[in-house]
């Protein structure tokens, strides 16, 4: 389970919080009792980035054959106030 610290505690003990992340542990930072951030091991961030890239690639592949609109058509439609490009 992740340790939780306030912003003030995180600021005061930043080196220790970073050491925890380096050791593979997550620290959640709260402000006024609400979770606002997390310091995570870099491997976790890298995995999240890779997963987001994979999801975007799959979404793009799923729409590869969809009809497209040129930039000129899109801009003309926007300036004319139409909705045909949507």
C-alpha positions in Angstrom: 0.0 0.0 0.0 1.2 3.5 -0.8 2.3 5.8 2.0 0.4 9.1 2.1 2.0 12.4 3.0 0.9 16.0 3.0 2.4 18.5 0.7 4.3 20.0 3.7 5.6 16.6 4.7 6.7 15.8 1.1 8.5 19.2 0.9 10.2 18.7 4.2 11.2 15.1 3.5 11.6 15.2 -0.3 14.9 13.2 -0.2 13.2 10.4 1.8 10.2 10.4 -0.5 12.5 10.1 -3.5 14.4 7.3 -1.8 11.1 5.4 -1.4 10.3 5.8 -5.1 13.8 4.6 -5.9 13.2 1.5 -3.7 10.0 0.8 -5.7 7.4 2.3 -3.4 4.7 4.8 -4.3 4.0 7.9 -2.1 0.7 9.7 -2.5 0.7 13.4 -1.7 -2.4 15.1 -0.3 -3.5 18.7 0.0 -6.3 19.5 2.4 -7.0 15.8 2.8 -7.4 15.2 -1.0 -5.0 13.1 -3.1 -3.4 15.4 -5.6 -0.2 13.7 -6.7 1.9 10.6 -6.5 5.6 10.1 -6.6 6.1 6.7 -8.2 9.1 4.6 -9.3 10.3 5.6 -12.7 9.5 2.1 -14.0 5.9 2.7 -13.2 5.9 6.0 -15.1 7.6 4.3 -18.1 5.0 1.5 -18.0 2.2 4.0 -18.0 3.7 5.9 -20.9 4.2 2.6 -22.9 0.6 1.5 -22.2 -0.7 4.9 -23.3 1.3 4.7 -26.5 0.1 1.2 -27.2 -3.5 2.2 -26.6 -3.2 5.2 -29.0 -1.6 2.9 -31.6 -4.4 0.4 -31.3 -7.0 3.2 -31.6 -5.3 4.6 -34.7 -5.1 1.1 -36.3 -8.8 0.5 -35.6 -9.6 3.7 -37.6 -7.1 3.3 -40.4 -9.8 2.8 -43.0 -12.1 5.6 -41.8 -12.7 8.4 -44.3 -10.5 11.4 -43.9 -10.9 15.1 -44.4 -8.1 17.3 -45.7 -6.9 20.2 -43.7 -8.2 22.6 -46.4 -11.7 21.0 -46.1 -11.6 21.1 -42.3 -10.6 24.8 -42.3 -13.2 25.8 -44.9 -15.9 24.0 -42.9 -14.8 25.6 -39.7 -14.8 29.1 -41.2 -18.1 28.6 -43.0 -19.7 27.4 -39.7 -20.7 24.0 -41.2 -20.6 20.6 -39.7 -19.8 18.4 -42.7 -16.2 17.7 -41.4 -17.4 16.2 -38.2 
